[in-house]
Amino acid sequence: MLPQPLFVKSFKLATKIIVIGAGFAGLSAATCLADKGYQVTLLEKNEVAGGRARKFEADGFLFDMGPSWYWMPDVFEQYFELFGKKVSDYYSLVRLDPSYTVFFGKEEVMEIPAKMDELLAMFETYEPGSGKQLKDFLAEAQYKYEVGMREFVYKPSLSLLEFADLRIVSSLFRLQMFSSIAASIRKRFKHPKLIQLLEFPVLFLGATPENTPAMYSLMNYADMALGTWYPMGGMHQIIEGMVALAKEKGVDIRLGQEVKQIYVPNGHASKVVTQDASYDADIVIGGADYHHLEQQILEPQHRRYSASYWEKRTMAPSSLLFYLGINKKTNRT
Ligand SMILES: Cc1cc2nc3c(=O)[nH]c(=O)nc-3n(C[C@H](O)[C@H](O)[C@H](O)COP(=O)(O)OP(=O)(O)OC[C@H]3O[C@@H](n4cnc5c(N)ncnc54)[C@H](O)[C@@H]3O)c2cc1C
């Protein structure tokens, strides 16, 4: 069954909706709403769409600024299918083989084969018996992926009642919500390199393996069974595809429009102000970081959390990225 795109109650079709931010979240929200017949304007502060997945061009070089791992191709297929389209209508995707290369050091390189029998054989070279362990581990992970996506990820999460279903509650143990992925991997594998390889996808959650439920071995299933893919031309092809679809559905995308304030008279957001324009709205949807929208764009009386609440949060680690353009061929290693 396809995921339900959005749960919009009974607003009139003349309803004007402003969506803030043209990243994956804002683009998909805007497109789903426009598809339902609403008047949607998408305001993006940058001069290009894409947010963290936008492209950067300088001196003849073209960079993808953020993502380089295309996992879970089913999620993108399902997204385009919501509108009767296919991924291949917008960009062409190839499965990479090897999926990726891990550099443990200058001399130690591990290439991860896309084909399952080759992957199992590679595990065996590190630790006898680990091929069979990997097979069992991935079978469990497949269950977690299927149940986790269906019962958790595609739920709108508007109320805890969505999860009050005996099937979901009874699946919690099999999903291994209460033990860590670090422990679950160490039960099956002893070789430190295999452990590192299997723990690495957790970094996408910004968490440590010790603090992440074993349910997230669903990421290993995404990695090793569903594969690593590449949209030909670069990751920004996904954004270009999503922008093209948004426009087909009638979304009015305004770039270079940084929202400075959302006006909320009488408890209802009714106007959005950018550096040089103002937009009336019946509904405002935030597709930018929650912290930014709440702490900087909303007036204090409309914020759900205080500044001190945010100060006490543990943030996921950040990184400093350099975009290097090299005008010579290089040796990969
Ligand atoms: C370096 C890096 C590598 C990554 N690698 C991967 C990967 O390999 N695979 C993967 O799946 N994910 C990866 N990610 C994560 C992925 O890129 C993000 O999860 C995703 O792009 C977030 O999309 P979003 O729409 O939620 O937010 P964003 O992309 O942040 O979109 C928010 C948008 O809102 C705009 N905005 C903010 N404030 C305002 C305002 N006041 N007014 C108007 N517009 C505003 C921003 O400019 C932005 O365009 C990576 C991220 C980074 C940074």
The ligand as an ORCA input file, in Angstrom:
! r2SCAN-3c Opt
* xyz 0 1
  C      26.996     17.225      4.199
  C      25.724     16.414      4.216
  C      25.725     15.129      3.734
  C      24.545     14.381      3.725
  N      24.551     13.132      3.191
  C      23.394     12.459      3.052
  C      23.364     11.249      2.310
  O      24.391     10.820      1.787
  N      22.171     10.598      2.160
  C      21.023     11.127      2.720
  O      19.963     10.494      2.551
  N      21.020     12.269      3.416
  C      22.172     12.957      3.570
  N      22.186     14.144      4.221
  C      20.946     14.607      4.853
  C      20.014     15.275      3.831
  O      20.733     16.122      2.977
  C      18.990     16.078      4.604
  O      18.331     15.235      5.543
  C      17.928     16.681      3.708
  O      18.511     17.362      2.610
  C      17.075     17.607      4.563
  O      16.018     18.102      3.789
  P      14.972     19.077      4.440
  O      14.035     19.499      3.378
  O      14.401     18.467      5.665
  O      15.824     20.311      4.990
  P      16.770     21.331      4.216
  O      17.442     20.695      3.071
  O      17.613     21.991      5.258
  O      15.723     22.376      3.630
  C      15.286     23.489      4.345
  C      15.183     24.639      3.368
  O      14.640     25.763      4.048
  C      15.329     26.920      3.622
  N      15.144     27.937      4.648
  C      15.648     27.932      5.911
  N      15.254     29.013      6.568
  C      14.489     29.714      5.710
  C      13.796     30.948      5.814
  N      13.811     31.665      6.948
  N      13.130     31.399      4.741
  C      13.103     30.696      3.584
  N      13.743     29.520      3.426
  C      14.420     29.040      4.488
  C      16.759     26.449      3.457
  O      17.530     27.325      2.637
  C      16.541     25.083      2.815
  O      16.476     25.177      1.411
  C      23.351     14.925      4.247
  C      23.349     16.237      4.756
  C      24.521     16.976      4.732
  C      24.485     18.412      5.250
*
